Amino acid sequence: MKKPSLYSKLALFPALIIYLELVLHIFMGMSLKYFPIYFFFSIGYGAILTAITGLFGNKRYTLVTKILVFIVSFIYGAEYFAKTTLQ
């Protein structure tokens, strides 16, 4: 299996969180006027998750990355579900 490059490791979580924030706000019909705040939050939160995955070797990196991607995606899905059903 090909090892992920350093740039792809650094960009994965910030890009994922920016994408999920945009999708959530667009599907909910919310305003994007605070997008710069969401953008910087996503960069910071993604950097923390990248640092967590950087603590592991390559074999465990892929497992931990898959688990964290699932957890983050599940949180955004649960937030969308909660906002649509409870509002």
Secondary structure as UniProt FT lines:
FT   HELIX           6..28
FT   TURN            33..34
FT   HELIX           35..53
FT   TURN            54..55
FT   HELIX           58..86
//
